């Protein structure tokens, strides 16, 4: 059974950087596409970034494009989200999620969902 554990969240000043990690256990992560979601208080959960199982393709929400970078190290069973030029509106709980294969990555509009979720890590951007 795939388990995901996020880490690396914390308090950072506006304009600062933070890298959060998602470590998988129980399976070989290289067979899974991964996404980072976030949810701020009173707001709906939104997808921030995703990466295909091969790592060859990535996607970003418009709100983070050019500031965030998703990457994966399958040898370490870990996916990262490097966040630069952070803004107060980036404050949220960040979750990583995984799905076997790439259907959820390439065809989310067809109802393909991420089945496995971590517990989340809090990111707070404030001066």
C-alpha positions as CSV (number, residue, x, y, z in Angstrom):
1,X,0.0,0.0,0.0
2,X,1.4,3.4,-1.0
3,X,1.9,5.8,1.8
4,X,2.9,9.5,1.3
5,X,4.5,11.7,3.9
6,X,5.1,15.4,3.3
7,X,7.7,17.5,5.1
8,X,9.5,20.8,4.8
9,X,6.7,23.3,5.5
10,X,7.1,26.2,7.7
11,X,7.0,30.0,8.1
12,X,8.8,32.1,5.5
13,X,8.8,35.8,4.7
14,X,7.3,37.1,1.4
15,X,9.8,36.8,-1.4
16,X,11.5,33.9,0.3
17,X,11.9,30.3,-0.7
18,X,10.9,26.9,0.6
19,X,11.3,23.3,-0.6
20,X,8.7,20.8,0.5
21,X,9.2,17.0,0.0
22,X,6.9,14.0,-0.4
23,X,8.4,10.7,0.4
24,X,6.6,7.5,-0.7
25,X,6.8,4.1,0.9
26,X,5.3,0.7,0.1
27,X,5.7,0.9,-3.7
28,X,8.1,2.0,-6.5
29,X,7.2,5.7,-7.0
30,X,8.4,5.6,-10.6
31,X,5.1,3.9,-11.6
32,X,3.0,6.8,-10.4
33,X,2.2,10.3,-11.5
34,X,2.3,12.8,-8.6
35,X,0.6,16.1,-7.9
36,X,0.9,18.8,-5.3
37,X,-2.4,20.3,-4.1
38,X,-3.0,23.1,-1.6
39,X,-5.9,24.2,0.5
40,X,-6.1,27.6,2.2
41,X,-8.6,28.3,5.0
42,X,-12.1,28.8,3.6
43,X,-11.0,28.0,0.1
44,X,-11.4,24.9,-2.1
45,X,-8.5,22.6,-2.7
46,X,-6.6,23.4,-5.9
47,X,-3.9,21.7,-7.9
48,X,-0.6,23.5,-7.8
49,X,1.6,21.3,-9.9
50,X,1.9,17.8,-11.3
51,X,4.5,15.5,-12.8
52,X,4.2,12.5,-15.0
53,X,5.4,9.1,-13.9
54,X,8.5,9.4,-16.2
55,X,9.2,12.9,-15.0
56,X,9.3,14.1,-18.6
57,X,6.2,16.3,-18.4
58,X,5.1,18.8,-15.8
59,X,2.2,21.2,-15.3
60,X,1.7,24.3,-13.1
61,X,-1.2,26.4,-12.1
62,X,-1.0,29.9,-13.6
63,X,-0.7,31.4,-10.1
64,X,2.6,29.6,-9.5
65,X,4.1,29.3,-13.0
66,X,7.6,30.7,-13.0
67,X,7.9,30.5,-9.3
68,X,7.4,26.9,-8.4
69,X,9.3,23.8,-9.7
70,X,8.2,20.2,-9.3
71,X,10.8,17.4,-9.6
72,X,11.1,13.8,-8.6
73,X,13.9,11.5,-7.5
74,X,12.7,8.0,-8.0
75,X,15.8,6.5,-6.5
76,X,14.8,8.2,-3.3
77,X,11.1,7.7,-3.8
78,X,10.7,11.4,-3.3
79,X,8.9,14.3,-5.1
80,X,9.8,17.9,-4.4
81,X,8.2,21.2,-4.8
82,X,10.6,24.1,-4.9
83,X,8.8,27.3,-4.1
84,X,10.5,30.7,-4.8
85,X,9.3,34.3,-4.6
86,X,6.6,33.2,-2.1
87,X,3.6,35.4,-1.6
88,X,1.2,35.6,1.3
89,X,-1.5,34.1,-0.9
90,X,0.6,30.9,-1.2
91,X,-0.2,30.2,2.5
92,X,-2.0,26.9,2.7
93,X,-1.7,23.3,3.7
94,X,0.1,21.5,0.8
95,X,-0.7,17.9,0.0
96,X,1.0,15.5,-2.3
97,X,-1.1,12.9,-4.1
98,X,-0.3,9.9,-6.3
99,X,-2.0,7.9,-9.0
100,X,-0.8,4.7,-10.7
101,X,0.2,5.3,-14.3
102,X,-0.5,8.7,-16.0
103,X,-4.2,8.8,-16.6
104,X,-4.8,11.3,-13.8
105,X,-2.0,13.4,-15.1
106,X,-3.0,13.5,-18.8
107,X,-6.7,13.1,-18.5
108,X,-8.0,14.6,-15.3
109,X,-11.1,15.9,-17.1
110,X,-12.2,12.3,-17.6
111,X,-12.6,11.8,-13.9
112,X,-9.2,10.2,-13.3
113,X,-8.3,11.1,-9.8
114,X,-5.3,10.8,-7.5
115,X,-6.1,7.9,-5.1
116,X,-3.3,8.2,-2.6
117,X,-2.8,11.3,-0.4
118,X,-0.4,12.5,2.3
119,X,-1.4,14.2,5.5
120,X,-0.2,17.7,4.4
121,X,2.4,20.2,5.4
122,X,1.6,23.8,6.4
123,X,3.2,26.6,4.5
124,X,2.8,30.1,5.9
125,X,4.1,33.2,4.1
126,X,4.1,36.2,6.4
127,X,6.3,39.0,7.6
